[in-house]
Amino acid sequence: MSSNLGIPTRESNYADWYNELVVKADLADYSPVRGCMIIPPHGFALWENMQRALDDMIKETGHQNAYFPLLIPKSFFDKEADHVEGFAKECAVVTHHRLTKSADGKSLIPDPEAELEEPLIIRPTSETIIWNTYKKWIQSYRDLPILVNQWANVMRWELRTRLFLRTAEFLWQEGHTAHTTYEEADAEALTILHDVYSKFAEEWMAVPVFRGIKTKSETFAGASHSYCIEAMTQDLRAIQAGTSHHLGQNFAKAFDVQYQSAEGKLEYVYATSWGVSTRLIGTLIMAHSDDKGFVCPPKLAPIQVVFVPMGKAEGLEQTTAVAKDLAAQLKAKGIRVKVDDRAKESPGFKAKHWEMRGVCMRVDVGGRELEAGELGVSRRDEDEKQMVTTGSVVDHVTAQLAAMQGDLFTKALAFREANIHRIDTWDAFAKQFDGEGGGGFVLAHWDGTAETEEKIRELTKASIRCIPLNHEKPEDGQPGKCVLTGAPSQQRVVFAKAY
């Protein structure tokens, strides 16, 4: 576990602040394998809470969980040209099934006689192996739709990695569905975007998001089009928090997945895929945390309330007993509680320890406070401690957890709105991203061409994060002139520098 030393401030070095916070808050640690991460119990409890909520939401929309193999035959990737081109540079390849001693006997090497007949790819995503399976499952329109999700790990050989935000191996869920019509598949992709991903981000993570469609150059490899949600970090960058893809009939044709329609005709099915990953933890950290450490919305916090009993000998026994009694009452309400009764650590150390790890509320149980009939209650996102009568602590804490959840969203939304800029001239646009303007989200017109999109990225390092599906201001959806070329534009799109 990490020490309880301080971390850099966001203002002094945002990247170091993030990197040190992740480790010192016990959310993740570095692995001996470059680009991979270890997720300790505290961090994994956070992921489990996210997973549990998402899994319930996914199942509520009619999906079932399944599991598909980690290893995929290379020939499966050869069948979908766009898909393999999109992932070829990130694939980890298994070529042998056995090790043997080297000639000098000092190390192990792949046994030359154990080379596989066909290389196997460690899944970067599972479309290929799943559609090979769907060919067996789908014969008739009566077999459709197929609504399947899997929780798994994937491997993408990233060159530049950062814990949670971009790692070679990460945990995620990936949905894969099959449908009779284009429209049904599109409705599925949008349902996941709106009713699962957006809802989870805003109601559970307390992070406001833009919902939109990706440009062609940003579309998932092998997809017809991709939908996404985009969040804002405190350093005014965008982070893609979830994607939902309409795959058209591309994978069905690649793997010859056809069904017999009600009219007796053979038709190719339509497909979707969609996923969110442990990248959401990085999003959560960058949206809410402060210079003291991790700040976590109560709905997802591994520990929502910590009790810190104080005193020595008999006095400590009394305060510990009171703390455990109050903790039991909160547990009965379904609240995740911890009593920190470590005798060797000071109350000040404990306060900073749990502050760093994102515990939402701390209740200090001291002897003098008990005699006065009130306890000190601190909320992680506020600086002041409140004195609350002992008999009111349970109700007060319960109410404050709900209030904190809402306040975090309100604060994040206000921050985002203050950093959205509607810009119509190239000089103002370029200045916004040159270091002086501070970045943020820029809503500007774009002429719809890949050439202009790439030129803007080249000149400013800002990319089109999405073409919004819903406009906060009606005028954003009206035609205009491209901020770079002056050519006609159908609507404003979202530009930002991104993780």
C-alpha positions in Angstrom: 0.0 0.0 0.0 1.1 3.5 -0.6 2.4 6.1 1.9 0.3 9.0 3.1 2.7 11.7 1.8 1.3 14.7 -0.1 0.9 15.0 -3.8 1.7 17.8 -6.3 -1.0 20.4 -6.8 -3.0 20.4 -10.0 -1.8 23.9 -10.8 1.9 23.0 -10.4 1.9 19.8 -12.4 -1.4 18.2 -13.4 0.2 15.1 -14.9 2.2 14.4 -11.8 -0.8 15.2 -9.6 -2.8 12.6 -11.4 -0.1 9.9 -11.5 0.8 10.2 -7.8 -2.9 10.4 -6.7 -3.7 7.2 -8.4 -1.0 5.3 -6.5 -1.3 7.1 -3.1 -5.0 6.7 -3.1 -4.6 2.9 -3.5 -6.5 2.9 -6.8 -3.8 1.3 -9.0 -0.1 0.6 -9.1 2.5 -0.1 -11.8 3.1 -3.6 -13.0 6.4 -5.3 -13.8 4.9 -5.6 -17.4 5.2 -2.3 -19.1 1.9 -0.6 -19.7 -0.1 -2.9 -17.4 -1.4 -2.1 -14.0 -2.1 -3.7 -10.6 -5.5 -2.8 -9.1 -5.4 -3.1 -5.3 -8.5 -3.9 -3.2 -9.5 -0.3 -2.7 -9.4 0.5 -6.4 -11.0 -2.8 -7.4 -13.9 -2.1 -4.9 -14.5 1.1 -6.9 -14.5 -0.9 -10.2 -16.8 -3.5 -8.7 -19.3 -0.7 -7.7 -19.1 0.7 -11.2 -19.4 -2.8 -12.7 -22.4 -3.7 -10.6 -24.4 -0.6 -11.5 -23.6 -0.9 -15.2 -24.4 -4.6 -15.2 -27.8 -3.9 -13.7 -28.5 -1.2 -16.3 -27.3 -3.3 -19.2 -29.5 -6.2 -18.0 -32.5 -3.9 -17.6 -32.3 -3.1 -21.3 -32.7 -6.8 -22.1 -29.1 -8.0 -22.4 -27.5 -11.2 -21.1 -23.9 -11.8 -20.1 -21.7 -14.4 -21.8 -18.0 -15.1 -22.2 -15.8 -15.6 -25.2 -12.2 -16.7 -25.5 -9.2 -14.5 -24.8 -7.3 -15.9 -27.8 -8.5 -15.3 -31.3 -7.1 -17.0 -34.5 -5.2 -14.5 -36.7 -7.3 -15.7 -39.7 -10.4 -14.2 -38.1 -8.8 -10.7 -38.3 -8.0 -11.3 -42.0 -11.7 -11.4 -42.8 -12.6 -7.8 -41.9 -10.0 -5.5 -43.6 -10.9 -2.2 -41.9 -11.1 -3.8 -38.5 -7.7 -5.5 -38.8 -6.1 -2.3 -40.1 -7.4 -0.4 -37.1 -5.9 -2.8 -34.6 -2.9 -4.4 -36.4 -0.4 -2.1 -34.7 -1.8 -2.9 -31.2 -2.1 -6.7 -31.3 -0.1 -9.0 -29.0 0.5 -12.3 -30.8 1.0 -15.8 -29.3 3.2 -18.0 -31.5 4.3 -20.9 -29.3 2.6 -23.1 -26.7 5.7 -24.3 -24.8 9.0 -23.1 -23.3 12.2 -25.0 -23.2 15.7 -24.4 -21.7 18.2 -22.4 -23.8 21.4 -24.0 -25.0 23.4 -22.8 -22.0 20.6 -23.9 -19.6 20.4 -20.5 -18.0 17.1 -19.3 -19.3 13.8 -20.3 -20.9 13.0 -19.7 -24.6 10.0 -20.6 -26.9 10.5 -24.2 -27.9 11.1 -24.2 -31.7 9.2 -27.4 -32.0 6.1 -25.9 -30.2 5.3 -23.2 -32.8 1.6 -22.9 -33.4 0.2 -23.8 -36.8 -1.7 -20.4 -36.7 -0.7 -17.4 -34.5 -3.3 -16.4 -31.9 -4.2 -12.8 -31.1 -4.8 -11.7 -27.5 -8.1 -10.0 -28.0 -7.9 -6.2 -28.5 -11.8 -6.5 -28.8 -14.0 -9.4 -29.6 -16.0 -8.7 -32.7 -14.2 -11.3 -34.8 -14.6 -14.3 -32.5 -18.1 -13.4 -31.5 -19.3 -13.1 -35.1 -17.7 -16.4 -35.9 -19.9 -17.8 -33.1 -23.0 -16.0 -34.2 -22.8 -17.8 -37.5 -23.7 -20.9 -35.5 -26.4 -19.2 -33.4 -28.3 -17.4 -36.1 -30.4 -19.3 -38.7 -33.8 -17.6 -38.7 -35.4 -14.2 -37.9 -36.7 -16.0 -34.9 -33.2 -16.2 -33.5 -32.9 -12.4 -33.5 -32.2 -10.1 -31.9 -29.2 -11.4 -30.0 -28.4 -9.1 -27.1 -25.1 -10.2 -25.4 -22.6 -8.5 -23.1 -19.3 -9.8 -21.7 -17.1 -8.5 -18.9 -13.5 -9.2 -19.8 -9.9 -7.9 -20.1 -8.4 -6.9 -23.4 -4.9 -6.2 -24.6 -3.9 -3.3 -26.9 -0.1 -2.7 -27.1 -0.1 1.0 -26.4 3.2 2.8 -26.7 2.4 5.7 -24.3 0.6 4.5 -21.2 -0.9 6.1 -18.1 -2.7 4.3 -15.3 -6.4 3.9 -16.1 -6.4 6.4 -19.0 -4.4 4.3 -21.4 -3.0 0.9 -20.5 -1.9 -2.1 -22.5 -4.3 -4.3 -20.6 -7.5 -3.0 -19.2 -10.9 -4.3 -17.9 -14.1 -3.5 -19.6 -17.5 -4.7 -20.8 -18.2 -5.2 -24.4 -21.7 -5.6 -25.8 -22.3 -7.4 -29.1 -25.8 -7.5 -30.6 -27.4 -8.8 -33.9 -30.5 -7.4 -35.5 -32.8 -7.9 -38.5 -32.8 -4.2 -39.7 -30.5 -1.2 -39.8 -33.0 0.9 -37.9 -33.2 -1.7 -35.1 -29.4 -1.8 -34.7 -29.3 2.0 -34.7 -31.9 2.1 -32.0 -29.9 -0.3 -29.9 -26.7 1.7 -30.3 -28.5 4.9 -29.2 -30.3 3.1 -26.3 -26.9 2.1 -24.9 -25.6 5.6 -25.4 -28.5 7.4 -23.7 -30.1 4.9 -21.3 -26.9 3.3 -20.0 -23.7 5.2 -20.6 -24.9 8.8 -20.4 -27.2 7.9 -17.4 -24.3 6.1 -15.6 -21.9 9.0 -16.2 -24.3 11.7 -15.0 -26.3 9.9 -12.3 -23.6 7.7 -10.8 -20.2 9.3 -11.7 -21.7 12.9 -11.4 -19.9 13.8 -14.6 -21.8 15.7 -17.3 -21.2 14.5 -20.8 -21.8 15.5 -24.4 -23.6 12.9 -26.5 -22.6 12.7 -30.1 -21.5 10.9 -33.2 -17.9 10.6 -34.2 -16.5 11.9 -37.5 -15.5 9.3 -40.1 -11.9 9.5 -39.2 -12.7 8.8 -35.6 -15.1 6.0 -36.2 -14.4 2.6 -34.7 -12.5 0.3 -37.2 -15.0 -1.7 -39.1 -18.1 0.3 -38.0 -20.7 2.2 -40.1 -20.7 5.0 -37.5 -19.8 5.5 -33.8 -21.6 7.3 -31.0 -19.8 8.5 -28.0 -20.0 10.4 -24.7 -17.3 13.0 -24.0 -16.5 14.4 -20.5 -14.3 17.4 -19.5 -11.4 17.1 -17.1 -10.2 19.8 -14.7 -7.2 20.6 -17.0 -9.8 21.5 -19.7 -9.3 18.5 -21.9 -11.8 16.0 -23.3 -11.9 12.4 -22.4 -14.0 9.8 -24.3 -15.9 8.0 -21.6 -17.9 5.5 -23.7 -18.6 4.4 -27.2 -21.5 2.7 -29.0 -21.0 1.5 -32.6 -23.4 0.7 -35.4 -21.4 -2.0 -37.3 -23.8 -2.2 -40.2 -23.5 -5.6 -42.0 -19.7 -5.5 -42.2 -19.0 -8.3 -39.7 -22.0 -10.3 -40.9 -20.7 -10.3 -44.4 -17.2 -11.0 -43.3 -18.3 -14.1 -41.4 -21.3 -14.9 -43.6 -23.9 -14.6 -40.9 -27.3 -14.7 -42.6 -30.8 -15.4 -41.4 -33.9 -16.5 -43.2 -36.5 -13.7 -43.1 -40.2 -14.2 -42.5 -40.6 -14.1 -46.3 -38.1 -16.9 -46.7 -35.2 -14.8 -48.0 -31.6 -15.0 -46.8 -30.5 -11.6 -45.4 -27.3 -10.5 -43.6 -27.9 -9.3 -40.1 -27.0 -5.9 -38.7 -24.7 -5.5 -35.7 -23.7 -3.2 -32.9 -20.9 -3.2 -30.4 -20.3 -1.0 -27.4 -18.1 -0.7 -24.3 -16.8 1.2 -21.3 -13.7 0.4 -19.4 -11.5 1.1 -16.3 -10.8 4.3 -18.2 -13.9 5.6 -16.4 -11.9 5.6 -13.1 -9.5 8.0 -14.7 -12.4 10.1 -15.9 -13.8 10.1 -12.3 -10.5 11.2 -10.8 -9.9 14.0 -13.3 -13.5 15.3 -13.0 -13.7 15.6 -9.2 -10.5 15.1 -7.2 -8.5 17.9 -5.5 -5.1 18.6 -4.2 -5.8 16.6 -1.1 -6.4 13.4 -3.0 -9.3 11.4 -4.5 -12.9 12.8 -4.4 -15.5 10.1 -5.2 -19.3 10.4 -5.7 -21.0 8.6 -2.8 -22.9 6.2 -5.1 -19.6 4.7 -6.2 -17.3 5.2 -3.2 -15.7 2.0 -1.9 -16.1 3.5 1.6 -18.8 6.1 2.0 -18.3 6.9 5.8 -15.4 6.3 8.1 -15.6 6.6 11.9 -12.5 7.7 13.8 -12.7 6.9 17.5 -10.4 9.0 19.7 -8.9 8.7 23.2 -6.8 6.4 25.3 -7.5 3.2 27.3 -11.0 3.2 28.7 -11.9 6.4 26.8 -10.9 4.8 23.5 -13.0 1.7 24.3 -16.0 3.9 24.9 -15.6 6.0 21.7 -15.0 2.8 19.7 -18.1 1.2 21.0 -20.2 4.3 20.0 -18.5 4.4 16.6 -19.3 0.7 16.0 -22.9 1.2 17.1 -23.4 4.1 14.7 -21.6 2.3 11.9 -24.0 -0.7 12.4 -27.0 1.6 12.0 -25.6 3.0 8.8 -24.8 -0.5 7.4 -28.4 -1.5 8.0 -29.3 1.3 5.6 -27.0 -0.1 3.0 -24.2 2.4 3.5 -20.6 1.3 3.1 -18.9 2.1 6.5 -15.4 1.6 8.1 -14.5 2.1 11.7 -10.8 3.0 11.9 -9.9 1.8 15.4 -6.1 1.5 14.8 -4.5 2.3 18.1 -1.0 3.2 16.8 -2.1 5.9 14.3 -3.1 9.5 15.3 -6.5 11.0 14.5 -4.7 13.5 12.2 -3.0 10.7 10.3 -6.3 8.8 9.9 -8.0 11.9 8.6 -5.4 12.5 5.9 -5.3 8.7 5.1 -9.1 8.5 4.3 -9.1 12.0 2.7 -6.5 10.8 0.2 -8.6 7.7 -0.6 -11.8 9.5 -1.3 -14.0 8.5 1.7 -17.1 10.7 1.4 -17.6 11.5 5.1 -15.6 11.2 8.3 -17.1 11.2 11.8 -14.8 12.0 14.6 -15.9 10.3 17.9 -14.0 11.9 20.8 -14.6 11.7 24.5 -15.3 15.4 25.1 -17.6 15.5 22.1 -19.6 12.5 23.5 -19.9 14.3 26.8 -21.2 17.3 25.0 -23.6 15.1 23.1 -22.3 15.9 19.6 -19.8 14.6 17.1 -17.7 16.2 14.4 -18.8 15.3 10.9 -16.7 16.3 7.8 -17.7 16.0 4.2 -14.9 15.2 1.7 -15.8 18.0 -0.7 -16.2 20.7 1.9 -13.6 22.3 4.2 -15.6 22.8 7.4 -16.4 20.3 10.0 -20.0 20.3 11.4 -20.9 19.5 14.9 -24.0 17.1 14.9 -25.9 15.7 17.9 -25.0 12.1 18.5 -28.6 11.0 18.0 -28.8 12.8 14.6 -25.6 11.5 13.1 -27.2 8.6 11.2 -29.9 10.8 9.6 -27.4 13.6 9.0 -24.9 11.4 7.2 -27.5 9.7 5.1 -28.8 13.1 3.9 -25.4 14.5 3.3 -24.3 11.6 1.1 -27.3 12.3 -1.2 -26.5 16.0 -1.1 -22.8 15.4 -2.0 -23.8 13.3 -5.0 -25.9 16.1 -6.4 -23.4 18.8 -5.5 -20.6 17.1 -7.3 -22.6 17.0 -10.5 -23.7 20.6 -10.1 -20.1 21.7 -9.6 -18.8 19.7 -12.5 -21.6 21.0 -14.8 -20.9 24.6 -13.8 -17.2 24.0 -14.5 -17.9 22.6 -17.9 -20.4 25.3 -18.9 -17.9 28.0 -17.8 -15.3 26.4 -20.2 -17.5 26.0 -23.3 -16.6 28.6 -25.9 -18.6 29.3 -29.1 -16.1 30.6 -31.6 -16.5 31.8 -35.2 -13.1 33.1 -36.3 -9.9 31.2 -36.9 -7.7 33.7 -35.0 -9.9 33.2 -31.9 -10.0 29.5 -32.4 -6.3 29.1 -32.7 -5.7 31.4 -29.7 -8.1 29.3 -27.5 -5.8 26.3 -28.0 -2.3 28.0 -28.0 -1.9 28.0 -24.2 -3.3 31.5 -23.6 -7.0 30.6 -24.1 -6.8 27.6 -21.7 -8.5 25.0 -24.0 -11.8 23.7 -22.9 -14.6 22.7 -25.3 -15.0 24.9 -28.4 -18.2 24.7 -30.3 -17.4 25.8 -33.8 -18.5 25.2 -37.4 -16.7 22.6 -39.6 -17.1 22.1 -43.3 -17.5 18.3 -42.9 -14.3 17.3 -44.8 -11.5 15.0 -43.5 -8.9 17.4 -44.9 -10.1 20.3 -42.8 -10.5 18.1 -39.7 -6.9 17.0 -40.1 -5.6 20.5 -40.8 -7.2 21.8 -37.6 -5.7 19.0 -35.6 -2.3 19.6 -37.1 -2.4 23.4 -36.4 -3.9 23.3 -32.9 -3.7 19.6 -31.6 -7.4 19.9 -31.0 -9.7 17.3 -32.5 -13.4 17.0 -33.2 -14.6 15.1 -30.2 -18.1 14.6 -31.5 -20.9 16.0 -33.6 -23.6 16.7 -30.9 -26.8 14.7 -31.1 -28.6 17.3 -28.9 -27.8 21.0 -28.8 -27.9 22.9 -25.5 -28.6 26.0 -27.5 -30.8 25.7 -30.6 -28.6 28.0 -32.6 -25.7 25.5 -32.3 -27.6 23.2 -34.6 -28.1 25.9 -37.3 -25.9 26.2 -40.5 -22.9 28.5 -40.5 -19.4 28.8 -42.0 -16.4 26.6 -41.2 -14.1 28.3 -38.7 -11.0 27.5 -40.9 -12.2 27.4 -44.5 -15.3 29.5 -44.5 -17.1 26.8 -46.4 -20.7 26.0 -45.5 -21.3 24.0 -42.3 -24.4 22.2 -41.1 -23.9 22.7 -37.4 -21.4 23.4 -34.7 -19.2 20.5 -33.5 -17.2 20.0 -30.3 -13.5 20.6 -30.5 -11.0 19.9 -27.7 -7.6 18.6 -26.9 -8.1 15.1 -25.5 -6.6 12.2 -23.6 
